[in-house]
Amino acid sequence: MVARFGELLAAQRARKTRKLVLLGASGSIGASTLRCLRRRSEFKLNAVSVHRSVDRLAAILKEFQPRFAAISDDAIDVARLRTDYPRTQFFQGAAGLLEMLTAAAEDGADTVLTAVVGAAGIRATIRAIELGLKVALANKETLVTAGPVLQRMLQLRLHDASGACIIPVDSEHSAAFQLLEILPARRLRRLLLTGSGGPFRDLSPEQIQQVTREQALRHPTWNMGPKITVDSAGMINKGLELIEAHFLFSIPYSQIGAVVHRKSLVHAIAETADGSYMMAASQPDMVFPIQFALDYPEASSDPLPESTPPTAWSELHFEEVAIDRYPGFALCLQAGQHGGAAPAVLNAANEAAVELLLADRIRFAEIPQIIARALERLVDLPGEQLEELLEADRQARVLVGQLASALR
């Protein structure tokens, strides 16, 4: 098992977190991470970043007093923060974020939790691996866009003395990782990730054509940021997660699938060779996978207060994913199976389309239409090297802007 799953992530080299760099602290995953830090004094926040949430950053600096902080938006004035927190060294912009990572590593940081949204986390994850850090990965777009690059990087570093590795933090991938740790590879028939189905799981495809931005932002189970909430409404998030699982665990697409599970208690299911099933479950709270990643390879010392016994759970029920209701999910599978630059194009087109929806420039139902057109035009772009994948990302975003203008 370890030769197949653990070595791909270099997870056997992981060390328990002592000094943490938290990237994307102002989002929901960042908030859950800070909750973990408040409970566990042995985890020290060494460095932190936000995109533009100055007030949120100020509160974190006051409470945790990290040595380093970064604001990735170049346009934000940080003069007041420098005055109020003279013991913190500040960095700014995309380049500054990478500089902060280097400074934190030189100061003894051992783990980077990447909770930034979108493709912005790619270079940060690569820099963290170059620095020999454990990456607690909560940014699915990193692997969707640049999975082959990260795989090669980790494989090249398998035998050096660093602690470079990836431990997944998405609830589904964390659950899958824990199942695959104990399941011999020869016994795995199929890996299934679960999804709530979002707010439109009972609507017909015709009804979904009429839904609004506000409806797409009302997730029935999870409290997440707007981008991933919209992704969940169309189950594009689940399609992206299948691509990520392919790269994380080196499992062919023929052995990966998804099911709708409305209560979000079971996060991953391993179907074994004899047709039996193993499930990993917890309350739908990101504190579980976050603390697992920070503790790994050690076990958490005590049950989390968010834990509830199975006797308190509602009935477990699973449904097939209705492709006609979730066309974006099918597009993810097509892009993953095509390979090359296709996943990068898919991811960038989706990010750009969601931004247009949130700005009220397109309708929710137009997101998969735009993604499909972007894939038709750009699917065969070269996609072996990082710069090629980033160029595919750029071209997809430009094309989405053009497609959206044509729709109006």
N, C-alpha and C positions, 0 to 999 in steps of 0.2 A: 504494500500500500504506500509506504513512504516514498519508495522509488518513483511511483507514478504521481502522487499528489503532493507530498511534502516537498520533494526536491524542486518541483516546478516553481513553487513559491519561495524556496529556500527557507521554509518554515522551521526546519530543524535547527537553524542557527539563531532563532529568535531568543531574546532575553527579556525578562520582565521589565516593564517600563519604570524608570526612575525620574528622568527629566523629559518632559513632553513639550513638543512644539505643536500648537493647535492652529491649523490654517482654516479660516472660515468660521471664526468663533461666534459671529452674530446670527447664524442660522439655527435651525432646530437641532441639528446634530451637535453643533457647538454648545448649545445650551445644555443638552443631555451630557456632554462630556464634562462641562463645568460642574454639573450635579455629581458626577463620579468623583471629581477632584475634591469636592467639599467633604465627601464621606471618607476618602482615603488619603490621609495625610502623607503617605509614602510616595504618592504621585505629585511631583512638583511641576508647576507650569513655568517652563523656562522661556518660552517665546509664544507670541500670539499674533494672528493677523485678522483683519477685517477688510472688506472692500471699501466701504465709505461710511460705516456706522460709527461715527466719532463718539457719540454719547455712550453707546454700548461698549466701545473699547475703553473709554475712561472708567466706566464702572468695573470692568475686568481688571484694569491696571490698579485701581484702588484696592480691590479685594485680594488679588493674587500676587501683585507686585512682581511680574516677570521681568527678566533682565532685558528682553528685546521685544519690540512690537513693530508691526508693519501695517501700512494702509496701502492697498494695491491700486487705489484710484489716485492718479497723479494730480487731479484737480483739487483735492482736499487740502485745506490749510491745517498743518499740524503744529503751528507755532504755540498755540495755547497748551497743547498736550506736552510739548517739550518743556514749557515753563512749569506746569503743574506736576510733572513726573520726571524730575531731573535725573533720577537713578536708572531710568529706562532708556535704552538706545533705540532710536526710531529709524525706520527705513520706509521708503515710499516707492510706489510703482511696481510694475512687473519685475524689473531688474532688482529692485530693492527687496522684494520678497525672497528672491534667490540668495541675495547677499545675507539676509537675516538667517536663512537656513544654514549657511556656512558659518556664520558667527555663533549660532546656537550649538552647532556640532562641535566647534572648537572649544566651547564652554562646557561640553560634557553632555549635551542632549543626546538621547539614544533612540527616541521615537518621534515620528511625525504623524499626526492624525490629519489627513487631508479631507476636509469637509467643505472645500470651496465647490461652488456649483459650476457645472459645465466643463468645457475643454481647457479652462484656465489652469486646472490642476496638473496638466501633463508635465510641464517643465519642472514644476515643484517636485513631483514624484520622481522624475528622473534624477534631479539633483540630490534628493534624499538617498536614492540608491547609490549614486556615485559617492556620497559621503559615508556610506556604510551604515545607514540607519534602518531601524525597523519602520516600515510604513504601514500604519493602520489605515486602510484604504476605504474611504466612504464616498469617493468620487467615481461613480461607475463610468463616466465618460472617458476617463483616462485610459482604461483598458479597451473600451469600445473603439476609440480612435487609434490608439498606439499599442495595442496588445502585443503584436509580434515584436516590437522594439523592446518592450519591457521584458518579455520572455527571454530574448537574447541577452539582455543585460544581466538578468539574474543567473542565467545558465553560465555566462562567462565568469561570474563572481562566485560560483558555488564553492570553490576550493580556496578562496582567499580568507584572510583572518577577520574580515569585517562582519558586522551583524546585519548586513543588507538582506531584507526579506520583505514579503508582503503578507499581512494578515487581514483578511476582508472584514469590513465593518457593516456593510449592508446586512440587514437582518436575515435575508434569505441566503446570502453567501456565507455568512458566519455559521448559520445552521447547517448548510451543506458541508462546509469545512469540518465541522464537528462530527457529522455523520461519516464523512469519507476518512477521517482519521481512524475510525474504529472498524471500518468495513474493508476487508481485503478486496483489491481491485477485481479479482476474478469473480467475485460475488455480485458486482454491480451490473445490473441490467440497464437501469435508467435512473437519471436524477430529475426530480420534479421540483420546481420552485412554485410557491403559491402567491397569489395576488388577490386582493379584495374584490377586484372587478370595478372599483371606483363608483362614482355616483350614478352612472348610466347603465349599470348592470341589468336593470329590468326594462330598459327602453328598447324599442325596436330600432333598426338602422334608420328607418324613416324619421322617427322621433329625434334621434341623435343629430340629424341634419339641422334641427332647429334650436339646439341648446345654446345657451349664452356663456359668456366668459364667467359670469358670477356663479352659474351652476357648475361649471367645470372646476371651480375653486372650492367646492364644498365636499371634501373627502369624508366618507362615512366612518372611517376608522382611525387613520393616522393624522397627526398634526404636523404638517410639513410646510416647507416653503412653497411659493407659487409655482415655480418651474416644475418641480417633481410632482406637485399635486395635479397639474395639467397633464403631465406624462401619465400619471396613474389613471386619470379619467379615460384615456384612450388605450390603456394597457401598453403604451409604448415603453413605459418604464420596465415592464416585465420582459418585453422583447430585448431591450438593452441589457437587462440582467442575464438573459440567456447567452448573449454574445460574451458578456463578461465571464460567465461561468465556463464557457468554452476555453477562454484564455487562462483563467485562474487554475482550472483543474485538468486541462488537456483532455477534455471529453468531447467526442465528435457530436455534431448537432443531432445525429440520429439517436443519440442516447440522452438528450436533454429535452425537457418539456415543461409545461406550466399548467396549473389548474387554478380555477377560481375557488377561493376559500374565504367566505365573507367575514368571518370573525377574526381573521388574522392571528390565530393562536398557533397554528402549525405553519412553520416558515419554509421548511424543505422536507422532501420525502425521497428516500432512496428505495427504489424497487430492486429487490435482489434477484439472483439468477433463478431461484425456485418459485418466484412469484409472490413472496412475502414482502412486507413493507416495513421500513424503519422511518420514524418521524422525529423531527426536532421541533419542540414547541416551547413557547413562553408567552407571557402577556405582550401585546403589541407596544413595546416601549424600547426605544433605542439604547437605553442604558444597559441592556443585557449584552448585545454584541460589542458595545464600546468597552465595557469593563472586561469582557472576555479577551479582547484584543490587547488591552493594556496589561493584563495579567499574564497572558500567554508567554511562555509555555507552562507557567505555574497555574494552579487552580485558584479560583477566587476563594477567599477565606470563609465567607459567610453568605447565606442566601440574601439576595437583594430584597428590600422591603416591597418592591413592586411585584414580587413573585406571588402566585396564588396556586393552590393545589388543584389537581384535575377535577376534584369533586365540585369545585366552584365554577368550572367552565361550562359554557353552553354546548349544545350538541355540535359535534364536528361534522361538517358537510362539505363536499367537494363537487365542482361542476367542470365540465369541459369549457375551454375558452371558445366563445362564439366568434369565429373569424369575421363574419359579416358585420358584427357589432364593433369589432376592434380591428379595422384594416391596417392601422399602424403597427400592430403586433406582427401581422403577417409580413409587412415590409421589413421589419427587423430581422426576421428569420431569413428572408431572401437575401438581404445584404450580408448577413453573417455567413451564409453558405457560399455566396459569391466570393467573399474574401477580398484581398487586396485593399484598395482604398474605399471600397463600398461601405464598410461600417463607419469610416470617418465622414464620408459624405452624408450618410444617414443621420449620424449624430449631429453634425453641424446644421443640416437642413432642419432637423427637429428643433434644435435650440433657437435658431433664427425664427422659425415659424411660431414657436411659443412666445417669443418676445413680441412678435406682431400681434398675436392674440391678446396678450396682456396690455398692449397699447391700443386695443380695440380697432386694429387695422384689418384683421381677418376674422372669420368665424371659426369656431372650434372644429367643425367638420371639414374645413379647408386644410387643416394641418396635414393629414395623411395624403391629400391630393398634391400638396406642394412637395412633400417628401418624395412621392412617387415620381414626379416630374424631374426633381433633382437627380434621383438615381438613374432615370432613363438617360439623362444627358452626361452624367459624370461618372457612371459606375466603373468605367474601364480606365480611369486615371491611374498612373503608377502609384504603388503604395507599399514599397518595401522599406524605405528609409524614413526617418522621422520627418525630415524636411518635406518629403513628398506627401506624407500624410497631413502635415500642417498646411501644405499648399492645397490639397484636396478640401480640407476644412475651410480655407479661405474662399476658394472658388464656390463652394456650396452656399456659403453665406451671401456672397454677391448675387448668385443666381436666385436665391430665395427672395431677395429684395426686388429683383426684376419680375419674378413670377407674381409676387404679391401686388405689384403696381399694375400688372396686366389683368388681375382679377377684378380690380375696382372699376 
